[in-house]
Structures are given as C-alpha cells and as structure tokens.
Amino acid sequence: MQTLFFDFDGTLVDSETFHADNWSAYLATYGVTLTAEDFIEYYAGVTWPKIAKHFIDSYQLNVDITTITTEMEALTEAKIRQYGIPALPGVDDVLNAFSGKVPMAVVTGAPRDYVEGVLKQHGWLDLFDQVFSGYEVINNKPSPDVYLQACQAMKVNSHQAVAIEDSRTGLQSAKNADIYCLLINAHPSLINTDADHTFNSMVTAKPLLDVLFKDKLSINTL
C-alpha cells in the first residue's frame, strides 16, 4: 500500500455527537424531535443539504435548504470556537507516526474551511499532503468522485490506497472507488458490511496499518 486516506468527521475527531447535538437543538426550533442516537445511526456522513432536504420534505418545514445549511454552518462555527471538537483516541499517535513516511490526505464529505479549521486547532493540518472535499466535486459521498480525485491528485492507483471511514456513506464512497477500506468507530448496525476490516477505534486499527505500510515505514526508518 502506498497512500493513506482519512475521512474526517467521526474518524479523526469526535464530531458525530457534536453535530448530532447541534442538529437536534436546531431542528427543535422547528418543532422537530431528533435524538443524537438517531442522527448518528441514520445521518452520519450524510451531507448537510441532503439532511436539510429530508427534514423539509418530511415535516413540511417553511424554510429552504440554503437557509438551514447557512444557519447550521454559523451554529457549528460558533460551537467550535467556544468548545472545539475533541480528537478521537489513537488519532494523534497514528498521524504523527505516519506523517512524512506515508503520503496522507483527508478525504471528506464536509466543507474544506470547516475541516481545515479543526485540523489547525489540533496541529494536524501540516501532517497531511492534501485535503479533498466532497463539496468540490460533482457528486459528494457516497459517490466515489472525491476518492477518485484524491487518487489522481496523489498519483496513486486506487488498489494501492487505504481509506479509513466511520459511516455507511463513507464506506460506500471508498468501495465504489475500489479502495481498501477500514471501518472504525462505526455504529453497531454497520459491523456486517463490506468493509475490509472493522475496528472499534484507531488504537485497535493501528497494528494493521503498521503491517499494510510496513515497507514505507521501514524505508523511512533506515
């Protein structure tokens, strides 16, 4: 394996609960009840315009998609400035162990500004070669577009890349691009999927990553 791709939300940072709480509070202003558990199970990895459209259509909300996404972006930015988003266990160790030895990129369905801002907060942005956003391709995840763009830009064949994802949407995107995919931090309903391997955290995934990239790691330690 030559290149390592990381999803962002729910893979590098504990943002699924963060976003679930924000969406729950926001939708409550329209009289819509959404539990954090339901958000994580059904909407993790889904783009915000799609989430907005679903609730507008399902509850006949008198608001448009742009308004919801704009207001949610403002709410999210304010919460990040106030509280930040914590890193998930084992992520810092993996990124620092692999950076400079294995080409790495973030491949996310989220907006670039949001992702790069949080990466900077954690001191991770410079550890990655590039950041690829699904908002900058024709079709966001679960389409393979953003992964195919990442492979082309990083000059790697898809079968030589490893993707780390946490959601059904992300897993579908990686597999649709014919990329070897590890699923971590996943909801229990995703355990029996077509992921190549499933782990409960980045900590337990690291030994396999060490094996998959042993040639890269050994070359850079000589």
C-alpha positions in Angstrom: 0.0 0.0 0.0 1.2 3.5 -0.9 -1.2 6.1 0.3 -3.4 6.6 3.4 -6.7 8.4 3.2 -8.7 9.6 6.3 -12.3 10.6 6.5 -12.7 13.5 8.9 -16.0 13.6 10.9 -16.2 10.6 13.3 -12.9 9.3 12.1 -10.3 11.9 13.2 -12.5 13.9 15.6 -15.4 13.0 17.8 -17.7 15.2 15.8 -20.7 12.9 15.1 -22.0 13.5 18.7 -21.1 17.2 18.3 -23.1 17.5 15.1 -25.9 15.4 16.4 -26.4 17.7 19.4 -26.3 20.8 17.1 -28.8 19.4 14.6 -31.1 18.2 17.4 -31.1 21.7 19.0 -31.6 23.4 15.7 -34.5 21.3 14.5 -36.2 21.6 17.8 -36.7 25.3 16.9 -39.0 24.0 14.1 -40.7 21.6 16.4 -38.9 18.5 15.1 -37.5 15.9 17.5 -34.3 14.2 16.5 -32.3 12.2 19.1 -28.5 12.2 18.9 -28.6 8.4 18.6 -30.9 8.6 15.5 -28.7 11.2 13.9 -25.6 9.1 14.3 -27.3 6.0 13.0 -29.1 7.5 10.0 -27.3 10.7 9.1 -23.7 10.3 10.0 -21.7 11.0 6.8 -24.7 12.5 5.0 -24.2 16.0 3.5 -26.0 18.8 5.2 -28.0 19.8 2.2 -29.4 16.2 2.0 -30.2 16.3 5.7 -31.9 19.6 5.3 -34.0 18.4 2.3 -35.0 15.3 4.2 -36.5 17.2 7.1 -38.0 19.9 5.0 -39.8 17.3 2.9 -40.7 15.0 5.9 -42.1 17.8 8.1 -43.2 20.3 5.5 -40.9 22.9 7.1 -41.4 26.5 5.9 -37.7 27.1 5.2 -35.3 26.4 2.3 -32.2 24.2 2.1 -29.8 27.1 1.8 -31.2 28.8 5.0 -30.9 25.7 7.0 -27.3 24.9 5.9 -26.2 28.5 6.3 -27.7 28.7 9.8 -26.2 25.3 10.8 -22.8 26.4 9.5 -22.9 29.5 11.7 -24.1 27.5 14.7 -21.3 25.0 14.1 -18.6 27.6 13.8 -19.7 29.3 17.0 -19.7 26.0 18.9 -16.2 25.1 17.5 -14.8 28.4 18.6 -16.4 28.0 22.1 -15.7 24.3 22.8 -13.6 22.8 20.0 -14.1 19.2 18.8 -12.0 16.6 20.6 -9.7 14.2 18.9 -10.7 10.5 18.9 -8.5 8.0 20.7 -5.3 7.0 18.9 -5.6 9.5 16.1 -2.7 11.8 17.2 -0.4 8.8 17.6 -1.2 7.4 14.1 -0.9 10.8 12.3 2.4 11.6 13.9 3.8 8.1 13.3 2.9 8.1 9.6 3.3 11.7 8.6 6.4 12.2 6.4 6.7 8.4 5.9 3.4 7.6 4.2 1.6 10.0 1.9 -1.6 11.0 3.7 -4.7 13.1 2.8 -8.0 13.9 4.3 -10.9 12.8 2.0 -14.1 14.2 3.5 -17.7 14.9 2.5 -17.5 18.1 4.6 -16.7 21.7 3.6 -13.0 22.5 3.3 -13.0 25.6 5.6 -14.6 23.7 8.4 -12.2 20.7 8.1 -9.0 22.7 7.8 -10.0 24.9 10.7 -10.4 22.0 13.0 -7.2 20.4 11.7 -5.3 23.6 12.5 -6.8 23.6 16.1 -5.3 20.1 16.6 -2.0 21.0 14.9 -2.6 18.4 12.2 -3.0 20.3 9.0 0.7 20.3 8.2 0.8 16.5 8.7 -1.3 15.9 5.6 -0.2 16.3 2.0 -3.6 17.5 0.9 -7.3 17.9 1.9 -10.0 16.8 -0.5 -13.6 17.9 0.0 -16.7 16.3 -1.5 -18.2 19.8 -1.8 -15.6 20.4 -4.6 -16.5 17.5 -6.9 -19.7 16.9 -8.9 -21.1 14.2 -6.6 -20.3 14.0 -2.9 -20.1 10.8 -0.9 -21.4 8.1 -1.3 -20.3 8.7 -4.9 -16.6 7.8 -5.5 -15.8 11.2 -7.0 -13.8 12.7 -4.1 -11.8 9.5 -3.7 -11.1 9.3 -7.4 -10.0 12.9 -7.4 -7.7 12.2 -4.4 -6.1 9.2 -6.2 -5.5 11.2 -9.3 -4.0 14.2 -7.4 -1.9 11.9 -5.2 -0.8 9.9 -8.2 -1.7 6.5 -6.7 -3.8 3.7 -8.1 -7.0 3.0 -6.1 -5.9 -0.5 -5.2 -2.7 0.9 -3.6 -4.6 3.2 -1.3 -6.2 2.6 2.1 -9.2 4.6 3.3 -10.3 4.9 6.9 -14.0 5.6 7.4 -16.7 5.5 10.1 -20.0 5.7 8.2 -22.0 3.8 5.7 -21.8 6.8 3.3 -18.1 7.0 3.5 -17.6 3.2 3.2 -19.7 3.2 0.1 -17.7 6.0 -1.4 -14.4 4.3 -0.8 -15.5 0.9 -2.0 -17.2 2.5 -5.1 -13.7 3.8 -5.9 -12.2 0.3 -5.4 -10.2 1.4 -2.4 -9.3 -0.9 0.5 -11.4 0.4 3.4 -11.1 0.1 7.2 -14.2 1.0 9.2 -13.7 2.4 12.7 -15.9 3.9 15.4 -18.9 2.6 13.4 -22.4 2.3 14.6 -23.2 -1.4 15.5 -25.5 -1.7 12.5 -22.5 -1.4 10.2 -20.5 -4.2 11.7 -21.6 -6.8 9.0 -20.8 -4.7 5.9 -18.4 -4.9 3.0 -15.6 -3.1 4.9 -12.3 -5.0 4.5 -11.8 -4.7 8.3 -13.7 -3.2 11.2 -12.2 -1.8 14.4 -13.7 -0.1 17.4 -11.1 2.7 17.3 -7.9 4.0 15.7 -6.0 2.4 18.5 -7.0 -1.1 17.5 -6.6 -0.3 13.8 -3.0 0.8 14.1 -1.4 -2.7 14.2 -2.9 -3.5 10.8 -1.9 -0.1 9.4 1.6 -0.8 10.5 1.5 -4.1 8.5 -0.1 -2.6 5.4 2.5 0.2 5.3 5.5 -1.7 6.7 7.6 -1.1 3.5 7.0 2.6 3.7 7.7 2.8 7.4 10.8 0.6 7.3 12.3 2.6 4.4 11.9 5.8 6.3 13.5 4.5 9.5 16.7 3.3 7.8 
